[in-house]
Amino acid sequence: MLRFAPSPTGDMHIGNLRVALFNFIMSKKLNEELLIRIEDTDKERNIEGKDKEILEILNLFSIDYARVVYQSGNLKYHQKLAMQLMSQKKAFACFCSDEKLEELREDAKKEGKPFRYDGFCASLSDQAVLEVNAPFTVRIKKPDENIKFTDLLKGDFDYSPFDVDSFIILRHDKTPTYNYACAVDDMLYDISMIIRGEDHVSNTPKQIHIRNSLGYDKEIKHVHLPIILNAATGKKMSKRDNESSVKWLIEQGFLPVAIANYLVLLGNKTPSEIFTLEEAIEWFEISNISTSSAKFDIDKLRFINRKHLSMLDDLRLSKLLGFADEQIGKLGKLFLEEASTLKEIKEKLDLIFTKKQSCEGFEEETNKIMECLKNAPFIEDFEELKKYITEQTSLKGKNLFKPLRYVLTGRENGPNLSDIYPFIKNYLGEIVK
Ligand SMILES: Nc1ncnc2c1ncn2[C@@H]1O[C@H](COP(=O)(O)OP(=O)(O)OP(=O)(O)O)[C@@H](O)[C@H]1O
């Protein structure tokens, strides 16, 4: 089983989505199930409703999963297994106060060394532990040997016991810390491959050490994907960045298929530039992913979105634009030279259908054309339409074309009227109302 494990701490961004997509693709390739695990143990950072939003986004992208679990639901296992570790002397009660730990941190800083726990409580006798009447955390003992693992993308890693340290697994309130809950859950759900962002590389030896200590010997494969950076700030994308939020991109009119295409293409060797997820499942290889971080390039996404919009079925596009007429889908595609999203196409359509004022400098001509069209019979062809208006109004040349374009499209430039007309001829009454 594979897993995608988001925290419900903000809007899902495209860095998170890329991880979800790669897990989905690999679950299909390996013919294994995908688990969604909502990592909600850090109560203070959780935001109400974000879990539901994440699941809605996964559905929108057709990322199908076998089940959803909430990490907080496994508290009893986290605690039970911590007791097991304590009884086996692989973990110990730590009574060190926050103040003392802060002092150790300060000392390490002064010496230019990384902070490590000094091991004081590791050697307390059982009797001493029983006699101390103070709150305690549970720490796992650091490993005796180096923790090694191979990342399928980044190669071999080797961490000394000093790197791993004796770290807290249960807090004072006996809730699990991030690494502990994560390691236990990956074991409980029989996860075979962990695909996540490289911000988790340093967590991996700790999580392996926890499972080793619990006697779990099934090897889990690891893939740490490069981080996607915010193009403007050059920093790791965060759930607080609006313009990388998946919700925002969808609201702007980017198609899920295009966003997925962009995210799989980004920093990857692919046989073509434009593809669907189903196609990507055919040829996807972890080893083709670049190990360097990538910047989110919205212009590239706009280009890919245009391509997917142009490939959409006309009726489907029209429905996405709020109509149910394939002619409107065809019309929408005409605007793809200048529009890249559903929202931008919709803006052009709105200009056609909203009530017009008057074309500047051609007020009289505009009125004449409007009146003429209001009384016109149904005209099939644009050449005939021009002829008809000229016959009725004597307008021609610039005096005909400028106001006519304005009357039909609500603007002074854009695709050829002869290209637009076939798709709007059925709506003429509405357009000149
Ligand atoms: N900028 C990023 N690029 C690529 N992957 C990322 C990025 N940020 C997070 N991830 C990955 O997204 C997955 C879900 O993580 P999580 O929900 O904790 O997101 P987060 O953005 O790190 O959240 P928070 O900012 O609240 O810690 C993890 O596998 C994480 O490694």
Ligand as a Chemical Component Dictionary entry (heavy atoms), coordinates in Angstrom:
data_LIG
# 
_chem_comp.id                   LIG 
_chem_comp.type                 NON-POLYMER 
_chem_comp.pdbx_formal_charge   0 
_chem_comp.three_letter_code    LIG 
# 
loop_
_chem_comp_atom.comp_id 
_chem_comp_atom.atom_id 
_chem_comp_atom.alt_atom_id 
_chem_comp_atom.type_symbol 
_chem_comp_atom.charge 
_chem_comp_atom.model_Cartn_x 
_chem_comp_atom.model_Cartn_y 
_chem_comp_atom.model_Cartn_z 
_chem_comp_atom.pdbx_ordinal 
LIG N1  N1  N 0 7.033 22.939 -1.719 1  
LIG C1  C1  C 0 6.859 21.639 -1.790 2  
LIG N2  N2  N 0 7.251 20.969 -2.892 3  
LIG C2  C2  C 0 7.054 19.637 -2.985 4  
LIG N3  N3  N 0 6.468 18.895 -2.032 5  
LIG C3  C3  C 0 6.061 19.517 -0.914 6  
LIG C4  C4  C 0 6.242 20.914 -0.731 7  
LIG N4  N4  N 0 5.721 21.245 0.474  8  
LIG C5  C5  C 0 5.244 20.108 1.029  9  
LIG N5  N5  N 0 5.444 19.074 0.209  10 
LIG C6  C6  C 0 5.055 17.676 0.431  11 
LIG O1  O1  O 0 3.630 17.618 0.474  12 
LIG C7  C7  C 0 3.227 16.492 1.256  13 
LIG C8  C8  C 0 2.126 16.902 2.212  14 
LIG O2  O2  O 0 2.714 17.663 3.233  15 
LIG P1  P1  P 0 2.006 18.688 4.170  16 
LIG O3  O3  O 0 0.530 18.546 4.050  17 
LIG O4  O4  O 0 2.607 18.609 5.509  18 
LIG O5  O5  O 0 2.404 20.050 3.441  19 
LIG P2  P2  P 0 3.239 21.323 3.846  20 
LIG O6  O6  O 0 3.097 22.278 2.722  21 
LIG O7  O7  O 0 4.640 20.913 4.214  22 
LIG O8  O8  O 0 2.413 21.839 5.089  23 
LIG P3  P3  P 0 2.866 22.806 6.235  24 
LIG O9  O9  O 0 3.401 24.057 5.570  25 
LIG O10 O10 O 0 1.583 23.047 7.012  26 
LIG O11 O11 O 0 3.883 22.023 7.014  27 
LIG C9  C9  C 0 4.490 15.999 1.951  28 
LIG O12 O12 O 0 4.932 14.849 1.268  29 
LIG C10 C10 C 0 5.488 17.137 1.767  30 
LIG O13 O13 O 0 6.804 16.655 1.690  31 
# 
loop_
_chem_comp_bond.comp_id 
_chem_comp_bond.atom_id_1 
_chem_comp_bond.atom_id_2 
_chem_comp_bond.value_order 
_chem_comp_bond.pdbx_ordinal 
LIG N1  C1  SING 1  
LIG C1  N2  SING 2  
LIG C1  C4  DOUB 3  
LIG N2  C2  DOUB 4  
LIG C2  N3  SING 5  
LIG N3  C3  DOUB 6  
LIG C3  C4  SING 7  
LIG C3  N5  SING 8  
LIG C4  N4  SING 9  
LIG N4  C5  DOUB 10 
LIG C5  N5  SING 11 
LIG N5  C6  SING 12 
LIG C6  O1  SING 13 
LIG C6  C10 SING 14 
LIG O1  C7  SING 15 
LIG C7  C8  SING 16 
LIG C7  C9  SING 17 
LIG C8  O2  SING 18 
LIG O2  P1  SING 19 
LIG P1  O3  DOUB 20 
LIG P1  O4  SING 21 
LIG P1  O5  SING 22 
LIG O5  P2  SING 23 
LIG P2  O6  DOUB 24 
LIG P2  O7  SING 25 
LIG P2  O8  SING 26 
LIG O8  P3  SING 27 
LIG P3  O9  DOUB 28 
LIG P3  O10 SING 29 
LIG P3  O11 SING 30 
LIG C9  O12 SING 31 
LIG C9  C10 SING 32 
LIG C10 O13 SING 33 
# 
